[in-house]
Amino acid sequence: MDLQRSLGPDTKMKSQPEANLKCPICLEIFQDPVILWCSHSFCRACLQRWWTETSATCPICRTTFLQGDPPQNLALKNLCEAYLLERTRRFHCKLHKENLTLFCVDDLEPVCVVCLHSETHKNHRFKPINEVAQDYKEGLRKLLKPLQEKSELLNTVKEDFDQTAENIEVQARDTERQIKDVFSILHEFLQKEERARIGSLRDEKQRKSRMLKRKTNVLRREIATLSETIRETDEALEAENISFLRNYRTEKEYQLSEKQQELEDGVSRLRAGEGQQFSVFTLNSWSSIWSTLVCALKTH
């Protein structure tokens, strides 16, 4: 039996008298108890097995000792023998009022020496009750051992799960911090770019407005000149035919045709650039913003 594994919470002495008389290693009533210098007591055989499997230390406090023959705890031995005797007296046969010292293997029940010769247990097999109890307890310990190993395995898996859960929490916090850092860079970059683009837009607006104002002034002068020419031509058309023919010049018609061509050319020049999109809001400008943003993120 693995003595180290048998030591657990049950090794602590309880307040009940029986618990105080049990060996911390085998968890049974002391048999030939010995005492160490650290004041802890154990069965002599249990202690020897412990020292053989591990080292010469106290199984409870881990104090180191030189291997040898520890002194017998005579007072504890007497207490254990007295307790066992008293416990034997408490358990007696209901039929014969004798102590239960035997175990009927066929009926699986404790019996007394009188039951041994009774008709009820005729031709039955008997064993000492302490021997049977030890055999059964050893069998239970063997069955308990896989359960203990399974429990240790499950506890190990649980520890792995707990560690995984802790790692998930740490990774989530780190990822959240990285996301916040990236979006903080994005916000700062976009706000800066927004201010720059709006500033450029206002400058371009003022430049286009000034240019449009100059073209409007030129257009007003052209309209005034054209209005004067139209007025003079209308007056000439309203004159008498003789007067009209006296004042008519072939070059006059040429001048009107030439004036018309100049006006058409002038209107084309004035309308050039009208309705064009602002340069700060073109596809190329967005490509430039995206390239700058990618570089900023790579740098970070």
C-alpha positions in Angstrom: 0.0 0.0 0.0 1.2 3.5 -0.8 1.6 4.9 2.7 2.1 8.5 1.4 -1.3 8.4 -0.3 -3.0 7.1 2.8 -2.0 10.2 4.7 -4.7 12.8 4.3 -7.2 14.9 6.3 -8.0 11.8 8.4 -4.5 11.8 9.9 -5.4 14.8 12.1 -6.5 13.7 15.5 -10.2 14.1 16.2 -11.8 14.8 19.5 -13.4 11.3 19.7 -11.4 8.8 21.9 -11.3 6.2 19.1 -9.8 8.6 16.6 -7.1 9.5 19.1 -6.1 5.8 19.4 -5.7 5.3 15.6 -2.4 5.2 13.8 -2.1 8.2 11.3 -0.7 5.8 8.7 -3.0 2.7 8.7 -5.9 4.5 10.4 -6.4 1.5 12.6 -6.1 1.2 16.4 -2.4 1.3 17.3 -0.6 -2.1 17.4 2.7 -2.0 19.2 2.9 1.8 19.1 6.2 3.6 19.1 6.9 7.3 19.8 9.3 9.6 18.0 11.2 12.5 19.5 8.7 14.9 17.8 6.0 13.3 20.1 4.1 11.7 17.2 3.2 8.0 17.6 2.7 5.2 15.0 2.4 1.5 14.7 5.9 0.0 14.7 5.3 -1.9 11.5 3.6 1.1 9.8 6.6 3.3 10.7 9.1 0.8 9.4 7.2 0.5 6.1 7.1 4.3 5.8 10.8 4.6 6.4 11.5 1.9 3.8 9.3 3.5 1.1 10.3 7.1 1.7 13.0 8.3 4.2 13.6 8.4 8.0 11.2 11.3 8.6 8.1 11.7 10.7 5.1 11.1 8.4 3.3 14.1 10.0 5.8 16.9 10.7 8.6 15.6 8.4 11.2 15.8 11.1 14.3 13.8 10.1 15.5 11.0 12.3 18.3 8.4 12.2 16.8 5.0 11.3 16.7 2.8 14.3 14.3 1.2 16.8 12.1 3.9 18.3 11.0 3.4 21.9 7.6 1.8 22.6 4.8 4.1 23.7 3.7 1.9 26.6 1.0 4.2 27.9 -0.6 4.4 24.5 -0.3 0.6 24.1 -2.1 0.1 27.4 -4.8 2.6 26.4 -5.4 0.8 23.1 -5.6 -2.6 24.7 -8.1 -1.3 27.3 -10.2 0.3 24.6 -10.2 -2.9 22.5 -11.2 -5.0 25.5 -14.0 -2.5 26.4 -15.2 -2.5 22.7 -15.2 -6.3 22.6 -17.4 -6.3 25.7 -19.9 -3.9 24.1 -20.4 -6.2 21.2 -21.8 -9.6 22.4 -24.0 -12.3 21.0 -27.7 -11.6 21.4 -28.4 -15.3 21.9 -25.7 -16.4 24.2 -24.5 -13.0 25.6 -20.9 -14.0 24.8 -18.3 -11.8 23.1 -18.3 -11.8 19.3 -14.8 -13.2 18.6 -15.5 -15.3 15.4 -16.9 -14.7 12.0 -19.1 -17.2 10.1 -17.9 -17.2 6.5 -21.0 -19.0 5.3 -23.6 -16.7 7.0 -21.3 -13.6 6.8 -22.0 -12.6 10.4 -20.0 -12.3 13.7 -20.6 -15.1 16.2 -19.5 -16.2 19.7 -17.7 -19.4 20.7 -21.1 -20.9 21.7 -22.5 -20.3 18.2 -19.6 -22.3 16.9 -21.2 -25.5 18.3 -24.8 -24.6 17.6 -27.1 -26.3 15.1 -27.5 -23.0 13.4 -23.9 -22.9 12.3 -23.3 -26.6 11.9 -20.5 -27.5 9.4 -19.9 -23.7 8.8 -16.5 -22.2 8.3 -15.2 -19.7 10.9 -12.4 -17.2 11.1 -11.2 -14.9 13.9 -13.2 -11.7 13.6 -10.1 -9.4 13.6 -8.6 -11.4 10.8 -11.7 -11.2 8.6 -12.1 -7.5 9.4 -8.5 -6.9 8.3 -9.1 -8.9 5.1 -12.3 -6.9 4.2 -10.6 -3.6 5.0 -7.7 -4.5 2.8 -10.1 -5.4 0.0 -11.9 -2.1 0.4 -8.5 -0.3 0.4 -7.7 -2.0 -2.9 -11.0 -0.9 -4.3 -10.5 2.6 -2.9 -7.1 3.0 -4.5 -8.4 3.4 -8.1 -11.0 5.8 -6.9 -8.3 7.9 -5.2 -6.1 7.8 -8.3 -9.2 8.8 -10.4 -9.9 11.6 -8.0 -6.3 12.8 -8.3 -6.6 12.7 -12.1 -9.8 14.7 -12.0 -8.2 17.2 -9.7 -5.3 17.5 -12.1 -7.6 18.0 -15.0 -9.6 20.6 -13.0 -6.3 22.4 -12.2 -5.5 22.4 -15.9 -9.0 23.8 -16.7 -8.6 26.5 -14.0 -5.2 27.4 -15.5 -6.7 27.5 -19.0 -9.5 29.8 -17.7 -7.0 32.1 -16.1 -5.0 32.2 -19.4 -8.2 33.0 -21.3 -8.8 35.9 -18.9 -5.2 37.2 -19.3 -5.4 36.8 -23.1 -8.8 38.6 -23.2 -7.4 41.5 -21.2 -4.3 41.8 -23.4 -6.4 41.6 -26.6 -8.8 44.2 -25.3 -5.9 46.5 -24.4 -4.5 46.0 -27.9 -7.8 46.7 -29.6 -8.2 49.9 -27.5 -4.7 51.0 -28.4 -5.3 50.4 -32.1 -8.6 52.2 -32.2 -7.0 55.0 -30.1 -4.4 55.4 -32.9 -7.2 55.3 -35.5 -9.3 57.9 -33.7 -6.3 60.2 -33.3 -5.2 59.7 -36.9 -8.7 60.2 -38.3 -9.3 63.3 -36.2 -6.0 64.8 -37.3 -6.8 63.9 -40.9 -10.3 65.3 -40.6 -8.9 68.7 -39.4 -6.3 68.7 -42.2 -8.9 67.8 -44.9 -11.4 70.3 -43.7 -8.7 73.0 -43.6 -7.7 72.1 -47.2 -11.4 72.1 -48.2 -11.9 75.6 -46.8 -8.8 76.9 -48.6 -9.9 75.4 -51.9 -13.4 76.8 -51.4 -12.0 80.3 -50.9 -9.7 79.9 -54.0 -12.6 78.7 -56.1 -14.9 81.5 -54.8 -12.3 84.2 -55.7 -11.8 82.8 -59.1 -15.6 82.5 -59.7 -15.9 86.1 -58.5 -13.3 87.3 -61.1 -15.1 85.4 -63.8 -18.4 86.9 -62.7 -17.0 90.4 -63.0 -15.7 89.6 -66.5 -19.1 88.2 -67.4 -20.9 91.3 -66.2 -18.6 93.5 -68.4 -19.3 91.2 -71.4 -23.0 91.4 -70.7 -22.9 95.2 -70.5 -21.0 95.4 -73.8 -23.3 92.9 -75.4 -26.3 94.9 -74.2 -24.9 98.1 -75.7 -24.3 96.4 -79.0 -27.8 94.9 -79.0 -29.3 98.4 -78.2 -27.4 100.1 -81.0 -28.4 97.3 -83.5 -32.1 97.6 -82.4 -32.0 101.4 -83.0 -30.5 100.8 -86.4 -33.2 98.3 -87.3 -36.0 100.7 -86.2 -34.7 103.5 -88.6 -36.2 104.3 -92.0 -35.0 102.2 -94.8 -33.1 105.0 -96.6 -31.5 106.1 -93.3 -30.8 102.5 -92.5 -29.1 101.8 -95.8 -27.1 105.1 -95.6 -25.7 104.0 -92.2 -25.3 100.3 -93.0 -21.9 99.0 -93.5 -21.0 95.4 -94.5 -18.4 95.5 -91.9 -21.1 96.1 -89.3 -22.5 92.7 -90.0 -19.0 91.3 -89.8 -18.4 93.0 -86.4 -21.6 91.5 -85.0 -20.6 88.0 -86.2 -17.2 88.4 -84.7 -18.6 89.7 -81.4 -20.9 86.7 -81.3 -17.9 84.3 -81.7 -15.9 86.2 -79.0 -18.9 85.9 -76.6 -19.2 82.2 -77.3 -15.5 81.7 -76.7 -15.6 83.8 -73.6 -18.5 81.9 -72.1 -16.7 78.6 -72.7 -13.6 79.9 -70.9 -15.7 81.2 -68.0 -17.5 77.9 -67.6 -14.3 75.9 -67.7 -13.9 74.2 -64.3 -17.5 74.8 -63.3 -18.9 72.0 -61.0 -15.6 70.2 -60.6 -15.3 68.1 -57.4 -13.1 69.3 -54.6 -9.7 67.8 -54.8 -9.7 66.9 -51.0 -12.6 64.4 -51.6 -11.4 62.4 -54.5 -10.6 58.7 -54.8 -6.9 59.4 -54.9 -7.2 61.4 -51.6 -8.8 58.4 -49.9 -6.0 56.1 -51.2 -3.5 58.5 -49.7 -5.3 58.5 -46.3 -5.4 54.7 -46.3 -1.7 54.3 -47.1 -0.8 56.8 -44.3 -3.0 54.8 -41.9 -1.4 51.5 -42.8 2.0 52.9 -42.2 1.0 54.3 -38.8 -0.4 50.9 -37.7 2.7 49.1 -38.9 4.9 51.5 -36.9 2.8 50.9 -33.8 
